[in-house]
């Protein structure tokens, strides 16, 4: 016979509540990301297909993030962007973002070859996703776009030269 101390005896399982998904919050986050992308990438509406810039506070360009954004697919209602960043000799994960022009929303559809996330995961899980992985990735995208907007600067090859003459 096995003896269980009183506090370790199995208790009936409480009714599990379904996970709460903040759909309005997620949709508003995707809307904000859409506008953040258009502010960060001038010419996106006019058909431009490539951007490159640096972001960071370092005085040495090698220590800053080098960001490249390219349009990989364009349709009447959607645009797909590949976003990659690197620093020195280190390559960071690649992000694929889809813009939905009719809904004016943007969301991450792939992160370093991971895609098709569920709205909620039990934790722990085999891939160690967060319980709200999809929301967390889109929240990260918003913070990252804000960082690039505040601390980014254009690469010289993307700038037009303007000749100024003194009078």
Backbone as JSON Lines, residues from 0, in Angstrom:
{"i":0,"aa":"X","n":[0.84,-1.17,0.0],"ca":[0.0,0.0,0.0],"c":[0.89,1.24,0.0]}
{"i":1,"aa":"X","n":[0.54,2.24,-0.83],"ca":[1.31,3.47,-0.94],"c":[0.61,4.53,-0.12]}
{"i":2,"aa":"X","n":[1.39,5.24,0.66],"ca":[0.84,6.28,1.51],"c":[1.14,7.64,0.88]}
{"i":3,"aa":"X","n":[0.13,8.49,0.69],"ca":[0.3,9.84,0.21],"c":[0.0,10.8,1.33]}
{"i":4,"aa":"X","n":[0.91,11.7,1.6],"ca":[0.6,12.73,2.59],"c":[-0.64,13.5,2.13]}
{"i":5,"aa":"X","n":[-1.32,14.08,3.09],"ca":[-2.6,14.73,2.81],"c":[-2.48,15.8,1.71]}
{"i":6,"aa":"X","n":[-1.43,16.61,1.72],"ca":[-1.31,17.68,0.75],"c":[-0.93,17.17,-0.65]}
{"i":7,"aa":"X","n":[-0.45,15.94,-0.78],"ca":[-0.05,15.42,-2.08],"c":[-1.11,14.54,-2.72]}
{"i":8,"aa":"X","n":[-2.19,14.26,-2.03],"ca":[-3.23,13.44,-2.63],"c":[-3.77,14.13,-3.86]}
{"i":9,"aa":"X","n":[-4.09,13.33,-4.84],"ca":[-4.57,13.93,-6.08],"c":[-5.92,14.6,-5.84]}
{"i":10,"aa":"X","n":[-6.04,15.76,-6.4],"ca":[-7.25,16.55,-6.29],"c":[-7.99,16.45,-7.62]}
{"i":11,"aa":"X","n":[-9.31,16.52,-7.61],"ca":[-10.02,16.52,-8.88],"c":[-9.58,17.73,-9.71]}
{"i":12,"aa":"X","n":[-9.45,17.52,-11.0],"ca":[-9.0,18.6,-11.88],"c":[-10.07,19.68,-11.97]}
{"i":13,"aa":"X","n":[-9.63,20.91,-11.83],"ca":[-10.55,22.04,-11.97],"c":[-10.93,22.17,-13.44]}
{"i":14,"aa":"X","n":[-12.07,22.69,-13.69],"ca":[-12.48,22.89,-15.08],"c":[-11.5,23.84,-15.74]}
{"i":15,"aa":"X","n":[-10.94,23.38,-16.86],"ca":[-10.0,24.22,-17.59],"c":[-10.78,25.22,-18.43]}
{"i":16,"aa":"X","n":[-10.4,26.47,-18.3],"ca":[-11.05,27.51,-19.09],"c":[-10.32,27.58,-20.44]}
{"i":17,"aa":"X","n":[-11.05,27.86,-21.5],"ca":[-10.38,27.99,-22.79],"c":[-9.47,29.22,-22.77]}
{"i":18,"aa":"X","n":[-8.4,29.19,-23.55],"ca":[-7.49,30.34,-23.56],"c":[-8.2,31.59,-24.08]}
{"i":19,"aa":"X","n":[-7.87,32.7,-23.49],"ca":[-8.47,33.97,-23.88],"c":[-7.57,34.61,-24.94]}
{"i":20,"aa":"X","n":[-8.14,34.89,-26.07],"ca":[-7.4,35.52,-27.15],"c":[-7.91,36.95,-27.28]}
{"i":21,"aa":"X","n":[-7.0,37.9,-27.2],"ca":[-7.36,39.31,-27.32],"c":[-7.39,39.68,-28.8]}
{"i":22,"aa":"X","n":[-8.45,39.28,-29.49],"ca":[-8.55,39.52,-30.92],"c":[-8.55,41.01,-31.28]}
{"i":23,"aa":"X","n":[-9.33,41.85,-30.6],"ca":[-9.26,43.28,-30.94],"c":[-7.86,43.87,-30.72]}
{"i":24,"aa":"X","n":[-7.19,43.44,-29.66],"ca":[-5.84,43.93,-29.4],"c":[-4.86,43.47,-30.47]}
{"i":25,"aa":"X","n":[-5.0,42.22,-30.9],"ca":[-4.12,41.69,-31.94],"c":[-4.37,42.41,-33.27]}
{"i":26,"aa":"X","n":[-5.62,42.63,-33.62],"ca":[-5.93,43.32,-34.87],"c":[-5.43,44.76,-34.85]}
{"i":27,"aa":"X","n":[-5.58,45.45,-33.73],"ca":[-5.09,46.84,-33.67],"c":[-3.57,46.88,-33.74]}
{"i":28,"aa":"X","n":[-2.9,45.88,-33.16],"ca":[-1.44,45.79,-33.26],"c":[-1.02,45.6,-34.72]}
{"i":29,"aa":"X","n":[-1.72,44.74,-35.46],"ca":[-1.41,44.52,-36.87],"c":[-1.68,45.77,-37.7]}
{"i":30,"aa":"X","n":[-2.71,46.54,-37.34],"ca":[-2.97,47.8,-38.03],"c":[-1.85,48.79,-37.79]}
{"i":31,"aa":"X","n":[-1.4,48.89,-36.55],"ca":[-0.29,49.8,-36.23],"c":[0.99,49.39,-36.97]}
{"i":32,"aa":"X","n":[1.25,48.09,-37.05],"ca":[2.43,47.61,-37.77],"c":[2.37,47.98,-39.24]}
{"i":33,"aa":"X","n":[1.18,47.96,-39.82],"ca":[0.99,48.35,-41.22],"c":[1.44,49.81,-41.42]}
{"i":34,"aa":"X","n":[0.97,50.69,-40.56],"ca":[1.33,52.1,-40.68],"c":[2.8,52.34,-40.33]}
{"i":35,"aa":"X","n":[3.33,51.59,-39.38],"ca":[4.76,51.73,-39.05],"c":[5.62,51.34,-40.24]}
{"i":36,"aa":"X","n":[5.24,50.28,-40.95],"ca":[6.01,49.86,-42.14],"c":[5.97,50.93,-43.22]}
{"i":37,"aa":"X","n":[4.82,51.52,-43.47],"ca":[4.73,52.55,-44.5],"c":[5.52,53.8,-44.12]}
{"i":38,"aa":"X","n":[5.62,54.1,-42.85],"ca":[6.43,55.25,-42.42],"c":[7.91,54.95,-42.54]}
{"i":39,"aa":"X","n":[8.28,53.7,-42.32],"ca":[9.69,53.31,-42.35],"c":[10.19,53.1,-43.77]}
{"i":40,"aa":"X","n":[9.32,52.69,-44.68],"ca":[9.73,52.33,-46.04],"c":[9.11,53.29,-47.06]}
{"i":41,"aa":"X","n":[9.75,54.42,-47.3],"ca":[9.19,55.37,-48.26],"c":[9.18,54.76,-49.67]}
{"i":42,"aa":"X","n":[8.15,55.05,-50.4],"ca":[8.05,54.55,-51.77],"c":[7.39,53.18,-51.88]}
{"i":43,"aa":"X","n":[6.97,52.61,-50.77],"ca":[6.33,51.29,-50.82],"c":[5.04,51.33,-51.63]}
{"i":44,"aa":"X","n":[4.27,52.37,-51.48],"ca":[3.02,52.49,-52.24],"c":[3.27,52.79,-53.72]}
{"i":45,"aa":"X","n":[4.45,53.31,-54.03],"ca":[4.75,53.72,-55.41],"c":[5.51,52.65,-56.18]}
{"i":46,"aa":"X","n":[5.66,51.47,-55.61],"ca":[6.28,50.37,-56.35],"c":[7.75,50.12,-56.05]}
{"i":47,"aa":"X","n":[8.33,50.84,-55.13],"ca":[9.73,50.56,-54.77],"c":[9.83,49.16,-54.17]}
{"i":48,"aa":"X","n":[10.92,48.45,-54.45],"ca":[11.01,47.05,-54.05],"c":[12.18,46.71,-53.14]}
{"i":49,"aa":"X","n":[13.02,47.68,-52.78],"ca":[14.18,47.36,-51.95],"c":[14.56,48.56,-51.09]}
{"i":50,"aa":"X","n":[14.91,48.3,-49.83],"ca":[15.39,49.32,-48.9],"c":[16.53,48.72,-48.11]}
{"i":51,"aa":"X","n":[17.49,49.54,-47.75],"ca":[18.59,49.12,-46.87],"c":[18.94,50.31,-45.99]}
{"i":52,"aa":"X","n":[19.15,50.04,-44.72],"ca":[19.51,51.11,-43.79],"c":[20.17,50.5,-42.57]}
{"i":53,"aa":"X","n":[20.76,51.35,-41.77],"ca":[21.39,50.94,-40.51],"c":[20.52,51.44,-39.36]}
{"i":54,"aa":"X","n":[20.63,50.77,-38.23],"ca":[19.93,51.21,-37.03],"c":[20.79,50.94,-35.82]}
{"i":55,"aa":"X","n":[20.86,51.89,-34.93],"ca":[21.63,51.72,-33.71],"c":[22.19,53.02,-33.21]}
{"i":56,"aa":"X","n":[22.8,52.94,-32.03],"ca":[23.36,54.14,-31.4],"c":[24.87,54.2,-31.47]}
{"i":57,"aa":"X","n":[25.46,53.18,-32.06],"ca":[26.91,53.09,-32.06],"c":[27.53,54.13,-32.98]}
{"i":58,"aa":"X","n":[28.74,54.56,-32.65],"ca":[29.46,55.47,-33.53],"c":[30.18,54.68,-34.61]}
{"i":59,"aa":"X","n":[30.29,53.37,-34.44],"ca":[30.92,52.51,-35.43],"c":[29.83,51.79,-36.21]}
{"i":60,"aa":"X","n":[29.81,51.99,-37.53],"ca":[28.76,51.39,-38.36],"c":[28.79,49.87,-38.26]}
{"i":61,"aa":"X","n":[29.95,49.26,-38.06],"ca":[30.05,47.8,-38.0],"c":[29.25,47.22,-36.83]}
{"i":62,"aa":"X","n":[29.06,48.0,-35.78],"ca":[28.34,47.51,-34.61],"c":[26.83,47.7,-34.71]}
{"i":63,"aa":"X","n":[26.4,48.54,-35.64],"ca":[24.97,48.77,-35.82],"c":[24.35,47.64,-36.61]}
{"i":64,"aa":"X","n":[23.04,47.57,-36.56],"ca":[22.31,46.59,-37.35],"c":[22.21,47.07,-38.79]}
{"i":65,"aa":"X","n":[22.46,46.2,-39.72],"ca":[22.26,46.5,-41.13],"c":[20.98,45.79,-41.54]}
{"i":66,"aa":"X","n":[19.99,46.55,-41.97],"ca":[18.67,46.0,-42.27],"c":[18.41,46.1,-43.76]}
{"i":67,"aa":"X","n":[17.9,45.0,-44.32],"ca":[17.52,44.96,-45.72],"c":[16.07,44.5,-45.81]}
{"i":68,"aa":"X","n":[15.3,45.2,-46.61],"ca":[13.89,44.87,-46.8],"c":[13.66,44.78,-48.31]}
{"i":69,"aa":"X","n":[13.03,43.7,-48.74],"ca":[12.71,43.56,-50.16],"c":[11.3,43.02,-50.33]}
{"i":70,"aa":"X","n":[10.67,43.45,-51.4],"ca":[9.33,42.96,-51.76],"c":[9.54,41.66,-52.53]}
{"i":71,"aa":"X","n":[8.9,40.57,-52.05],"ca":[9.05,39.28,-52.73],"c":[7.8,38.89,-53.5]}
{"i":72,"aa":"X","n":[6.66,39.45,-53.13],"ca":[5.42,39.12,-53.82],"c":[4.48,40.31,-53.7]}
{"i":73,"aa":"X","n":[3.84,40.62,-54.81],"ca":[2.91,41.74,-54.79],"c":[1.66,41.34,-55.56]}
{"i":74,"aa":"X","n":[0.52,41.55,-54.94],"ca":[-0.78,41.28,-55.54],"c":[-1.67,42.49,-55.28]}
{"i":75,"aa":"X","n":[-2.84,42.53,-55.88],"ca":[-3.69,43.72,-55.68],"c":[-4.01,44.02,-54.2]}
{"i":76,"aa":"X","n":[-4.17,42.99,-53.39],"ca":[-4.58,43.23,-52.0],"c":[-3.51,42.88,-50.97]}
{"i":77,"aa":"X","n":[-2.39,42.29,-51.4],"ca":[-1.34,41.91,-50.45],"c":[0.04,42.21,-51.02]}
{"i":78,"aa":"X","n":[0.97,42.41,-50.11],"ca":[2.39,42.54,-50.44],"c":[3.15,41.74,-49.4]}
{"i":79,"aa":"X","n":[4.14,40.97,-49.86],"ca":[4.97,40.18,-48.94],"c":[6.37,40.77,-48.93]}
{"i":80,"aa":"X","n":[6.88,41.02,-47.72],"ca":[8.21,41.59,-47.53],"c":[9.12,40.6,-46.85]}
{"i":81,"aa":"X","n":[10.37,40.51,-47.32],"ca":[11.42,39.78,-46.61],"c":[12.25,40.82,-45.87]}
{"i":82,"aa":"X","n":[12.4,40.63,-44.58],"ca":[13.19,41.56,-43.76],"c":[14.31,40.77,-43.13]}
{"i":83,"aa":"X","n":[15.54,41.24,-43.32],"ca":[16.68,40.58,-42.69],"c":[17.56,41.63,-42.05]}
{"i":84,"aa":"X","n":[18.24,41.23,-41.03],"ca":[19.18,42.14,-40.37],"c":[20.45,41.38,-40.07]}
{"i":85,"aa":"X","n":[21.54,42.09,-40.05],"ca":[22.83,41.48,-39.72],"c":[23.68,42.51,-38.99]}
{"i":86,"aa":"X","n":[24.68,42.01,-38.31],"ca":[25.62,42.88,-37.59],"c":[26.97,42.21,-37.64]}
{"i":87,"aa":"X","n":[27.97,42.99,-38.03],"ca":[29.33,42.47,-38.2],"c":[29.25,41.21,-39.06]}
{"i":88,"aa":"X","n":[29.74,40.09,-38.59],"ca":[29.7,38.87,-39.39],"c":[28.62,37.92,-38.9]}
{"i":89,"aa":"X","n":[27.62,38.45,-38.22],"ca":[26.56,37.62,-37.66],"c":[25.26,37.9,-38.39]}
{"i":90,"aa":"X","n":[24.63,36.86,-38.91],"ca":[23.35,37.0,-39.59],"c":[22.24,36.61,-38.63]}
{"i":91,"aa":"X","n":[21.26,37.45,-38.54],"ca":[20.12,37.21,-37.66],"c":[19.0,36.53,-38.44]}
{"i":92,"aa":"X","n":[17.96,36.09,-37.76],"ca":[16.84,35.44,-38.45],"c":[16.17,36.33,-39.49]}
{"i":93,"aa":"X","n":[15.57,35.69,-40.46],"ca":[14.85,36.39,-41.51],"c":[13.36,36.39,-41.16]}
{"i":94,"aa":"X","n":[12.72,37.54,-41.35],"ca":[11.31,37.7,-41.05],"c":[10.56,37.92,-42.37]}
{"i":95,"aa":"X","n":[9.45,37.25,-42.52],"ca":[8.57,37.49,-43.67],"c":[7.29,38.11,-43.14]}
{"i":96,"aa":"X","n":[6.95,39.27,-43.69],"ca":[5.78,40.02,-43.24],"c":[4.83,40.17,-44.42]}
{"i":97,"aa":"X","n":[3.56,39.94,-44.16],"ca":[2.55,40.13,-45.2],"c":[1.72,41.35,-44.87]}
{"i":98,"aa":"X","n":[1.57,42.23,-45.86],"ca":[0.74,43.42,-45.74],"c":[-0.6,43.13,-46.42]}
{"i":99,"aa":"X","n":[-1.67,43.38,-45.73],"ca":[-3.01,43.23,-46.27],"c":[-3.56,44.64,-46.5]}
{"i":100,"aa":"X","n":[-3.56,45.07,-47.77],"ca":[-3.91,46.46,-48.08],"c":[-5.39,46.75,-47.88]}
{"i":101,"aa":"X","n":[-6.25,45.78,-48.16],"ca":[-7.68,46.03,-47.99],"c":[-8.06,46.2,-46.53]}
{"i":102,"aa":"X","n":[-7.39,45.45,-45.64],"ca":[-7.66,45.57,-44.19],"c":[-6.7,46.53,-43.51]}
{"i":103,"aa":"X","n":[-5.68,46.99,-44.24],"ca":[-4.62,47.85,-43.7],"c":[-4.0,47.24,-42.46]}
{"i":104,"aa":"X","n":[-3.5,46.01,-42.63],"ca":[-2.87,45.27,-41.54],"c":[-1.58,44.63,-42.04]}
{"i":105,"aa":"X","n":[-0.66,44.39,-41.1],"ca":[0.59,43.69,-41.41],"c":[0.87,42.71,-40.29]}
{"i":106,"aa":"X","n":[1.28,41.49,-40.66],"ca":[1.61,40.51,-39.63],"c":[2.77,39.64,-40.1]}
{"i":107,"aa":"X","n":[3.49,39.1,-39.14],"ca":[4.57,38.18,-39.44],"c":[3.96,36.86,-39.88]}
{"i":108,"aa":"X","n":[4.39,36.36,-41.04],"ca":[3.91,35.06,-41.5],"c":[4.99,33.99,-41.42]}
{"i":109,"aa":"X","n":[6.24,34.42,-41.26],"ca":[7.34,33.45,-41.12],"c":[8.48,34.11,-40.35]}
{"i":110,"aa":"X","n":[9.08,33.33,-39.49],"ca":[10.22,33.8,-38.71],"c":[11.26,32.69,-38.74]}
{"i":111,"aa":"X","n":[12.35,32.92,-39.46],"ca":[13.43,31.94,-39.53],"c":[12.89,30.54,-39.87]}
{"i":112,"aa":"X","n":[12.06,30.48,-40.9],"ca":[11.45,29.24,-41.42],"c":[10.43,28.61,-40.48]}
{"i":113,"aa":"X","n":[9.97,29.28,-39.46],"ca":[8.84,28.84,-38.65],"c":[7.63,29.6,-39.17]}
{"i":114,"aa":"X","n":[6.51,28.89,-39.35],"ca":[5.32,29.57,-39.87],"c":[4.06,28.86,-39.42]}
{"i":115,"aa":"X","n":[2.93,29.47,-39.71],"ca":[1.61,28.91,-39.39],"c":[1.45,28.63,-37.9]}
{"i":116,"aa":"X","n":[1.47,29.67,-37.1],"ca":[1.3,29.53,-35.66],"c":[-0.17,29.44,-35.3]}
{"i":117,"aa":"X","n":[-0.44,28.74,-34.2],"ca":[-1.78,28.71,-33.65],"c":[-1.98,29.94,-32.78]}
{"i":118,"aa":"X","n":[-3.23,30.24,-32.47],"ca":[-3.51,31.4,-31.63],"c":[-3.09,31.16,-30.19]}
{"i":119,"aa":"X","n":[-2.96,29.88,-29.78],"ca":[-2.57,29.58,-28.4],"c":[-1.88,28.22,-28.35]}
{"i":120,"aa":"X","n":[-0.84,28.12,-27.52],"ca":[-0.11,26.87,-27.31],"c":[-0.15,26.51,-25.83]}
{"i":121,"aa":"X","n":[-0.22,25.23,-25.55],"ca":[-0.02,24.81,-24.17],"c":[1.48,24.95,-23.89]}
{"i":122,"aa":"X","n":[1.81,25.08,-22.65],"ca":[3.22,25.3,-22.32],"c":[3.62,24.38,-21.19]}
{"i":123,"aa":"X","n":[4.71,23.65,-21.3],"ca":[5.67,23.6,-22.4],"c":[5.13,22.8,-23.58]}
{"i":124,"aa":"X","n":[5.71,23.04,-24.75],"ca":[5.34,22.32,-25.95],"c":[6.62,21.9,-26.68]}
{"i":125,"aa":"X","n":[6.54,20.98,-27.63],"ca":[7.76,20.45,-28.27],"c":[8.65,21.51,-28.92]}
{"i":126,"aa":"X","n":[8.07,22.57,-29.48],"ca":[8.88,23.62,-30.12],"c":[9.19,24.78,-29.19]}
{"i":127,"aa":"X","n":[8.71,24.71,-27.95],"ca":[8.92,25.74,-26.94],"c":[8.41,27.11,-27.37]}
{"i":128,"aa":"X","n":[7.28,27.12,-28.08],"ca":[6.62,28.37,-28.4],"c":[5.99,28.94,-27.14]}
{"i":129,"aa":"X","n":[5.88,30.25,-27.1],"ca":[5.17,30.92,-26.02],"c":[3.68,30.59,-26.13]}
{"i":130,"aa":"X","n":[2.93,30.66,-25.04],"ca":[1.48,30.4,-25.15],"c":[0.78,31.29,-26.16]}
{"i":131,"aa":"X","n":[1.24,32.54,-26.31],"ca":[0.66,33.47,-27.28],"c":[1.7,33.85,-28.33]}
{"i":132,"aa":"X","n":[2.32,32.86,-28.95],"ca":[3.46,33.06,-29.86],"c":[3.14,34.04,-30.99]}
{"i":133,"aa":"X","n":[2.0,33.89,-31.63],"ca":[1.67,34.76,-32.76],"c":[1.55,36.22,-32.32]}
{"i":134,"aa":"X","n":[0.88,36.46,-31.21],"ca":[0.76,37.81,-30.69],"c":[2.12,38.36,-30.27]}
{"i":135,"aa":"X","n":[2.94,37.53,-29.64],"ca":[4.26,37.96,-29.2],"c":[5.14,38.35,-30.39]}
{"i":136,"aa":"X","n":[5.08,37.61,-31.48],"ca":[5.88,37.94,-32.66],"c":[5.43,39.25,-33.29]}
{"i":137,"aa":"X","n":[4.13,39.46,-33.37],"ca":[3.64,40.73,-33.94],"c":[3.91,41.9,-33.01]}
{"i":138,"aa":"X","n":[3.92,41.66,-31.72],"ca":[4.31,42.71,-30.76],"c":[5.79,43.05,-30.95]}
{"i":139,"aa":"X","n":[6.62,42.02,-31.13],"ca":[8.04,42.25,-31.39],"c":[8.22,43.07,-32.68]}
{"i":140,"aa":"X","n":[7.47,42.71,-33.72],"ca":[7.58,43.45,-34.99],"c":[7.29,44.94,-34.76]}
{"i":141,"aa":"X","n":[6.26,45.24,-34.0],"ca":[5.94,46.64,-33.72],"c":[7.05,47.35,-32.98]}
{"i":142,"aa":"X","n":[7.63,46.71,-31.98],"ca":[8.73,47.31,-31.23],"c":[9.96,47.47,-32.11]}
{"i":143,"aa":"X","n":[10.23,46.49,-32.95],"ca":[11.4,46.54,-33.83],"c":[11.24,47.65,-34.86]}
{"i":144,"aa":"X","n":[10.04,47.81,-35.43],"ca":[9.8,48.89,-36.4],"c":[9.94,50.26,-35.75]}
{"i":145,"aa":"X","n":[9.48,50.4,-34.52],"ca":[9.63,51.65,-33.78],"c":[11.11,51.94,-33.55]}
{"i":146,"aa":"X","n":[11.88,50.91,-33.16],"ca":[13.32,51.06,-32.95],"c":[14.0,51.53,-34.24]}
{"i":147,"aa":"X","n":[13.67,50.89,-35.35],"ca":[14.29,51.27,-36.63],"c":[13.92,52.69,-37.02]}
{"i":148,"aa":"X","n":[12.71,53.08,-36.77],"ca":[12.26,54.43,-37.11],"c":[12.98,55.48,-36.27]}
{"i":149,"aa":"X","n":[13.17,55.19,-34.98],"ca":[13.79,56.16,-34.09],"c":[15.31,56.2,-34.22]}
{"i":150,"aa":"X","n":[15.95,55.06,-34.48],"ca":[17.41,55.02,-34.49],"c":[18.0,54.63,-35.83]}
{"i":151,"aa":"X","n":[17.18,54.64,-36.88],"ca":[17.67,54.24,-38.2],"c":[18.22,55.4,-38.98]}
{"i":152,"aa":"X","n":[19.12,55.09,-39.89],"ca":[19.62,56.08,-40.82],"c":[19.93,55.4,-42.13]}
{"i":153,"aa":"X","n":[19.74,56.13,-43.22],"ca":[19.84,55.55,-44.56],"c":[21.29,55.28,-44.94]}
{"i":154,"aa":"X","n":[21.46,54.2,-45.71],"ca":[22.78,53.92,-46.29],"c":[23.05,54.93,-47.39]}
{"i":155,"aa":"X","n":[24.31,55.24,-47.58],"ca":[24.7,56.24,-48.57],"c":[24.21,55.87,-49.98]}
{"i":156,"aa":"X","n":[24.26,54.56,-50.31],"ca":[23.87,54.15,-51.66],"c":[22.37,54.33,-51.92]}
{"i":157,"aa":"X","n":[21.57,54.53,-50.89],"ca":[20.13,54.73,-51.07],"c":[19.74,56.2,-51.12]}
{"i":158,"aa":"X","n":[20.7,57.07,-50.93],"ca":[20.4,58.5,-50.9],"c":[20.75,59.14,-52.23]}
{"i":159,"aa":"X","n":[19.97,60.11,-52.6],"ca":[20.27,60.88,-53.8],"c":[21.25,61.98,-53.43]}
{"i":160,"aa":"X","n":[22.17,62.26,-54.34],"ca":[23.08,63.37,-54.1],"c":[22.41,64.66,-54.54]}
{"i":161,"aa":"X","n":[22.49,65.64,-53.71],"ca":[21.91,66.93,-54.03],"c":[23.05,67.95,-54.05]}
{"i":162,"aa":"X","n":[23.2,68.58,-55.17],"ca":[24.26,69.58,-55.31],"c":[23.71,70.93,-54.84]}
{"i":163,"aa":"X","n":[24.44,71.52,-53.97],"ca":[24.04,72.82,-53.43],"c":[25.11,73.82,-53.82]}
{"i":164,"aa":"X","n":[24.68,74.9,-54.38],"ca":[25.63,75.95,-54.74],"c":[25.41,77.15,-53.83]}
{"i":165,"aa":"X","n":[26.5,77.75,-53.43],"ca":[26.4,78.94,-52.6],"c":[26.19,80.15,-53.47]}
{"i":166,"aa":"X","n":[25.44,81.1,-52.97],"ca":[25.22,82.33,-53.72],"c":[26.12,83.4,-53.21]}
